[in-house]
Amino acid sequence: MTSAASPYADFIAGLPKAELHVHHIGSASPHTVAQLAARHDGATPVPADPEQLAAYFTFTDFAHFIDVYLSVVDLIRDAEDVWTLTYDIARDLAAQNVRYAELTLTPYSSVVRGIPPEAFCDAVEDARRRAADDFGLQLRWCFDIPGEAGEEAGDITLDMALLMRPDGLVSFGLGGPELGVPRSTFAEHFAAARAAGLHSVPHAGESTGPESIWEALDTLGAERIGHGIAAARDEALLARLRDQAIPLEVCPTSNVCTRAVPSLAEHPLPALVAAGVPVTINSDDPPMFSTTLNREYEIAAELLKLDEAGIAELAKAAVRASFLDEPGKRGLLAEIDEYAMVFGS
C-alpha cells in the first residue's frame, strides 16, 4: 500500500465517528509527552523534544512497544497530569469529528505510582464532563488490567471499578503482553465485573494466535475483542464470531508498528470482513504510531475497497458495537446518515 492521500480524506475527516479502542496513556500527543518529559527531566528516558519522539516511538517488536509505553506511563505523576492528559485526548478526538469514544484506562499503573484511586477517578470524571461541555464529545471508560502485573493488578482494578464506579465506566478489559499471560488468569475478575453490569472487552489475538481469542470468549465472556486479528487463521473461530456477532476492534497501523503483521498490504482485515465477522476501525495508541482515527479509516477504505457509502457503514458499525445507550446510538447513526447524504448531494 502507498501513503498517498486518500480520495476519501475529506469525507472521512468530516464523518461523525465512534472510537472504541484507544488507550489513555497511548493517546498522549507529542506536545503533551514532551511537556511531561521536560517536567520530569532526568528521571525518564523519554525525549523532551517532540521532534525526537518519532524515533523513540519506533518499535522493534511488541515487547519493545510495551517497554516504551511504560516509560510514558512513568510521566503521569499526579492527578493534574491525569486530568490534562484526558482533556487533551478529548480535544484531539473531537477535532476528528469523533462524537463518542470508549477510552481504555489502566488505573493500576497510576495507583502503584502513587496517585490515590479517588484522585484518579475524580480527575478523569471531571475531564469527561468538561469535554462534553466544551467539545460535544461523550467519553466512556474501560478499566483495563495490565496482564503482565498479575492478579494483584486484577484485584486493584476490580476494586476501583466496583467500589468507586465512576459514572463514565462501561466496561472491563485486559491488556498488556499476551505471551505468558493466559486470559483465564483473570476469569474471576471478569466474572465479578460482568455480574456488576460491566461489559467484557479483553485484548486477545493481537500478538498471539487464535487460542487466546477462544480463551477470552470461553473464560472471560468477551462481548468484543480488542484486536482479534489472529481469528483469520481459524475458520471455526471466524464462524463463532460471525454467528454470535462478536465485534473485533481492529487497529491496522498499530498491528504493523508492533510487528503483529508484516505490512498493511498483508493485514487480515479483508479476510475478517469476507468471513462476515463484525469489525470496527480504531487507532489504539495513535501518536505512538504516527496515525489518527481518520487515517485508520483511510487505510480501511483502501484495504476493503470502500466508497463513501461503505465508509459510512463502517462508521455505523462502530456505533452499533459501542456501549452507548440506545437513544444515543440512534442519534449518532442518524447523524452519520445525514452527513453522508449532504456530502454526496
C-alpha positions as semicolon CSV with decimal commas, in nm:
position;residue;x (nm);y (nm);z (nm)
1;M;0,000;0,000;0,000
2;T;0,111;0,355;-0,066
3;S;0,096;0,651;0,168
4;A;-0,069;0,873;-0,095
5;A;-0,357;1,088;0,017
6;S;-0,688;0,903;0,019
7;P;-0,952;1,022;-0,230
8;Y;-1,193;0,999;0,064
9;A;-0,983;1,200;0,310
10;D;-1,223;1,496;0,314
11;F;-1,527;1,273;0,354
12;I;-1,364;1,083;0,641
13;A;-1,243;1,400;0,813
14;G;-1,598;1,532;0,844
15;L;-1,764;1,198;0,912
16;P;-1,914;1,164;1,264
17;K;-1,741;0,868;1,427
18;A;-1,716;0,648;1,734
19;E;-1,378;0,526;1,863
20;L;-1,387;0,202;2,063
21;H;-1,024;0,102;2,110
22;V;-0,795;0,386;2,214
23;H;-0,566;0,389;2,515
24;H;-0,541;0,671;2,766
25;I;-0,163;0,689;2,804
26;G;-0,104;0,583;2,445
27;S;-0,303;0,881;2,320
28;A;-0,076;1,141;2,476
29;S;0,019;1,383;2,199
30;P;0,387;1,454;2,126
31;H;0,337;1,801;2,274
32;T;0,194;1,657;2,598
33;V;0,460;1,386;2,622
34;A;0,741;1,635;2,563
35;Q;0,599;1,872;2,827
36;L;0,580;1,594;3,083
37;A;0,926;1,467;2,994
38;A;1,069;1,817;3,039
39;R;0,891;1,850;3,374
40;H;1,049;1,524;3,492
41;D;1,385;1,586;3,327
42;G;1,649;1,341;3,436
43;A;1,400;1,087;3,566
44;T;1,287;0,942;3,233
45;P;1,435;0,813;2,907
46;V;1,154;0,980;2,708
47;P;1,285;1,268;2,492
48;A;1,166;1,616;2,588
49;D;1,190;1,723;2,222
50;P;0,875;1,642;2,018
51;E;1,092;1,604;1,708
52;Q;1,279;1,314;1,869
53;L;0,968;1,124;1,969
54;A;0,913;0,970;1,624
55;A;1,241;0,781;1,656
56;Y;1,166;0,690;2,018
57;F;0,827;0,555;1,908
58;T;0,982;0,317;1,650
59;F;0,932;-0,035;1,783
60;T;1,131;-0,350;1,712
61;D;0,860;-0,584;1,839
62;F;0,561;-0,598;2,076
63;A;0,781;-0,636;2,386
64;H;0,973;-0,322;2,291
65;F;0,646;-0,136;2,242
66;I;0,540;-0,231;2,597
67;D;0,871;-0,104;2,736
68;V;0,831;0,232;2,561
69;Y;0,466;0,253;2,660
70;L;0,554;0,203;3,026
71;S;0,816;0,475;3,006
72;V;0,539;0,716;2,906
73;V;0,321;0,583;3,189
74;D;0,600;0,692;3,425
75;L;0,543;1,053;3,316
76;I;0,195;1,062;3,474
77;R;0,281;1,154;3,832
78;D;-0,028;1,324;3,981
79;A;-0,399;1,389;3,934
80;E;-0,330;1,711;3,744
81;D;-0,132;1,512;3,488
82;V;-0,424;1,268;3,458
83;W;-0,674;1,550;3,404
84;T;-0,459;1,728;3,146
85;L;-0,393;1,409;2,953
86;T;-0,761;1,313;2,948
87;Y;-0,884;1,656;2,843
88;D;-0,619;1,687;2,569
89;I;-0,718;1,346;2,432
90;A;-1,081;1,456;2,419
91;R;-0,986;1,769;2,229
92;D;-0,783;1,568;1,977
93;L;-1,066;1,320;1,925
94;A;-1,325;1,592;1,883
95;A;-1,106;1,759;1,620
96;Q;-1,155;1,442;1,412
97;N;-1,534;1,459;1,450
98;V;-1,538;1,174;1,699
99;R;-1,869;1,205;1,882
100;Y;-1,834;0,909;2,120
101;A;-1,523;0,731;2,250
102;E;-1,457;0,446;2,489
103;L;-1,117;0,528;2,633
104;T;-0,917;0,242;2,782
105;L;-0,780;0,345;3,121
106;T;-0,526;0,142;3,319
107;P;-0,577;0,285;3,668
108;Y;-0,347;0,029;3,832
109;S;-0,046;0,184;3,658
110;S;-0,123;0,523;3,812
111;V;-0,217;0,391;4,155
112;V;0,108;0,197;4,201
113;R;0,296;0,515;4,107
114;G;0,135;0,699;4,395
115;I;-0,182;0,859;4,260
116;P;-0,470;0,785;4,502
117;P;-0,757;0,591;4,341
118;E;-1,009;0,859;4,437
119;A;-0,796;1,133;4,283
120;F;-0,752;0,934;3,963
121;C;-1,128;0,877;3,924
122;D;-1,212;1,237;4,013
123;A;-0,965;1,365;3,753
124;V;-1,093;1,157;3,463
125;E;-1,456;1,223;3,553
126;D;-1,404;1,598;3,572
127;A;-1,222;1,593;3,237
128;R;-1,503;1,383;3,088
129;R;-1,767;1,635;3,194
130;R;-1,563;1,928;3,070
131;A;-1,507;1,755;2,736
132;A;-1,880;1,703;2,694
133;D;-1,944;2,073;2,760
134;D;-1,655;2,208;2,554
135;F;-1,641;1,966;2,261
136;G;-1,974;1,783;2,248
137;L;-1,782;1,456;2,288
138;Q;-1,915;1,171;2,500
139;L;-1,633;0,984;2,675
140;R;-1,676;0,649;2,844
141;W;-1,422;0,434;3,027
142;C;-1,294;0,079;3,003
143;F;-1,094;-0,011;3,316
144;D;-0,813;-0,230;3,188
145;I;-0,598;-0,482;3,377
146;P;-0,231;-0,477;3,271
147;G;-0,196;-0,852;3,246
148;E;0,180;-0,861;3,298
149;A;0,130;-0,721;3,651
150;G;-0,057;-1,032;3,758
151;E;-0,352;-1,092;3,986
152;E;-0,269;-0,801;4,214
153;A;-0,336;-0,570;3,922
154;G;-0,663;-0,751;3,863
155;D;-0,763;-0,710;4,226
156;I;-0,688;-0,336;4,237
157;T;-0,855;-0,269;3,902
158;L;-1,166;-0,460;4,003
159;D;-1,186;-0,286;4,341
160;M;-1,167;0,054;4,176
161;A;-1,430;-0,046;3,922
162;L;-1,676;-0,179;4,176
163;L;-1,616;0,041;4,479
164;M;-1,576;0,375;4,302
165;R;-1,775;0,305;3,987
166;P;-1,720;0,637;3,808
167;D;-2,021;0,747;3,604
168;G;-1,838;0,702;3,274
169;L;-1,734;0,341;3,336
170;V;-1,896;0,093;3,097
171;S;-1,655;-0,196;3,052
172;F;-1,371;-0,408;3,190
173;G;-1,064;-0,500;2,987
174;L;-0,734;-0,685;2,982
175;G;-0,426;-0,551;2,803
176;G;-0,050;-0,579;2,804
177;P;0,153;-0,866;2,661
178;E;-0,044;-1,176;2,567
179;L;0,252;-1,415;2,571
180;G;0,281;-1,576;2,912
181;V;-0,042;-1,418;3,036
182;P;-0,331;-1,664;2,993
183;R;-0,664;-1,484;2,958
184;S;-0,810;-1,732;3,208
185;T;-0,586;-1,593;3,485
186;F;-0,843;-1,318;3,530
187;A;-1,162;-1,522;3,489
188;E;-1,284;-1,445;3,842
189;H;-1,218;-1,073;3,800
190;F;-1,418;-1,062;3,479
191;A;-1,698;-1,268;3,629
192;A;-1,731;-1,016;3,912
193;A;-1,718;-0,721;3,674
194;R;-1,983;-0,873;3,448
195;A;-2,204;-0,952;3,747
196;A;-2,187;-0,582;3,834
197;G;-2,309;-0,489;3,486
198;L;-1,979;-0,406;3,316
199;H;-1,914;-0,526;2,963
200;S;-1,621;-0,760;2,886
201;V;-1,370;-0,630;2,629
202;P;-1,032;-0,806;2,667
203;H;-0,744;-0,786;2,423
204;A;-0,673;-1,117;2,251
205;G;-0,531;-1,249;1,926
206;E;-0,306;-0,949;1,869
207;S;0,045;-1,085;1,931
208;T;-0,059;-1,448;1,985
209;G;-0,271;-1,698;1,794
210;P;-0,641;-1,780;1,781
211;E;-0,623;-1,974;2,107
212;S;-0,616;-1,653;2,313
213;I;-0,939;-1,541;2,146
214;W;-1,109;-1,872;2,223
215;E;-0,993;-1,833;2,582
216;A;-1,123;-1,476;2,603
217;L;-1,462;-1,590;2,478
218;D;-1,487;-1,901;2,695
219;T;-1,334;-1,780;3,023
220;L;-1,389;-1,403;3,020
221;G;-1,727;-1,382;2,847
222;A;-1,587;-1,139;2,590
223;E;-1,851;-0,926;2,416
224;R;-1,596;-0,755;2,192
225;I;-1,235;-0,848;2,128
226;G;-0,952;-0,598;2,134
227;H;-0,765;-0,656;1,806
228;G;-0,852;-1,024;1,748
229;I;-0,678;-1,033;1,411
230;A;-0,544;-1,386;1,468
231;A;-0,901;-1,509;1,419
232;A;-0,830;-1,501;1,045
233;R;-0,622;-1,818;1,093
234;D;-0,909;-2,025;1,237
235;E;-1,223;-2,094;1,032
236;A;-1,416;-2,231;1,329
237;L;-1,337;-1,919;1,529
238;L;-1,441;-1,696;1,241
239;A;-1,773;-1,879;1,229
240;R;-1,827;-1,832;1,602
241;L;-1,750;-1,461;1,590
242;R;-1,981;-1,422;1,293
243;D;-2,266;-1,631;1,430
244;Q;-2,253;-1,469;1,776
245;A;-2,200;-1,121;1,624
246;I;-1,893;-1,053;1,840
247;P;-1,712;-0,747;1,701
248;L;-1,337;-0,712;1,668
249;E;-1,170;-0,379;1,747
250;V;-0,923;-0,364;1,458
251;C;-0,629;-0,118;1,461
252;P;-0,436;-0,165;1,132
253;T;-0,140;0,070;1,176
254;S;-0,084;-0,046;1,534
255;N;-0,055;-0,405;1,415
256;V;0,217;-0,310;1,169
257;C;0,407;-0,088;1,413
258;T;0,418;-0,360;1,680
259;R;0,514;-0,618;1,415
260;A;0,196;-0,819;1,472
261;V;0,157;-0,818;1,093
262;P;0,434;-0,757;0,837
263;S;0,265;-0,477;0,642
264;L;-0,067;-0,307;0,578
265;A;-0,091;-0,492;0,249
266;E;-0,082;-0,821;0,441
267;H;-0,329;-0,716;0,710
268;P;-0,609;-0,972;0,766
269;L;-0,886;-0,708;0,779
270;P;-1,025;-0,804;0,435
271;A;-1,032;-1,173;0,533
272;L;-1,217;-1,094;0,854
273;V;-1,478;-0,889;0,671
274;A;-1,513;-1,151;0,398
275;A;-1,586;-1,411;0,669
276;G;-1,875;-1,198;0,797
277;V;-1,712;-1,104;1,127
278;P;-1,825;-0,764;1,262
279;V;-1,530;-0,524;1,265
280;T;-1,473;-0,172;1,389
281;I;-1,184;0,056;1,297
282;N;-0,980;0,214;1,574
283;S;-0,649;0,389;1,642
284;D;-0,515;0,216;1,959
285;D;-0,220;0,442;2,057
286;P;-0,230;0,695;1,773
287;P;0,058;0,937;1,850
288;M;0,290;0,646;1,924
289;F;0,208;0,502;1,582
290;S;0,203;0,834;1,395
291;T;-0,159;0,787;1,299
292;T;-0,510;0,916;1,370
293;L;-0,853;0,760;1,361
294;N;-0,917;0,944;1,035
295;R;-0,604;0,786;0,886
296;E;-0,714;0,440;1,001
297;Y;-1,043;0,489;0,816
298;E;-0,849;0,587;0,504
299;I;-0,642;0,268;0,534
300;A;-0,951;0,054;0,590
301;A;-1,122;0,210;0,290
302;E;-0,824;0,119;0,073
303;L;-0,790;-0,235;0,211
304;L;-1,163;-0,305;0,175
305;K;-1,210;-0,108;-0,149
306;L;-1,489;0,102;0,001
307;D;-1,665;0,403;-0,144
308;E;-1,823;0,679;0,065
309;A;-2,131;0,468;0,137
310;G;-1,912;0,181;0,255
311;I;-1,705;0,409;0,476
312;A;-2,024;0,546;0,634
313;E;-2,136;0,188;0,703
314;L;-1,802;0,122;0,870
315;A;-1,860;0,420;1,097
316;K;-2,210;0,296;1,175
317;A;-2,070;-0,048;1,264
318;A;-1,864;0,113;1,540
319;V;-2,172;0,288;1,677
320;R;-2,370;-0,038;1,681
321;A;-2,082;-0,222;1,854
322;S;-2,043;0,050;2,116
323;F;-2,185;0,057;2,467
324;L;-2,358;0,387;2,405
325;D;-2,720;0,382;2,519
326;E;-2,987;0,314;2,256
327;P;-3,112;0,674;2,221
328;G;-2,751;0,785;2,179
329;K;-2,690;0,519;1,916
330;R;-2,997;0,620;1,720
331;G;-2,892;0,983;1,730
332;L;-2,537;0,917;1,613
333;L;-2,648;0,675;1,340
334;A;-2,889;0,940;1,212
335;E;-2,610;1,198;1,219
336;I;-2,389;0,972;1,006
337;D;-2,672;0,914;0,756
338;E;-2,744;1,284;0,731
339;Y;-2,378;1,369;0,683
340;A;-2,335;1,110;0,405
341;M;-2,649;1,235;0,229
342;V;-2,550;1,601;0,244
343;F;-2,185;1,533;0,149
344;G;-2,295;1,337;-0,157
345;S;-2,553;1,589;-0,277
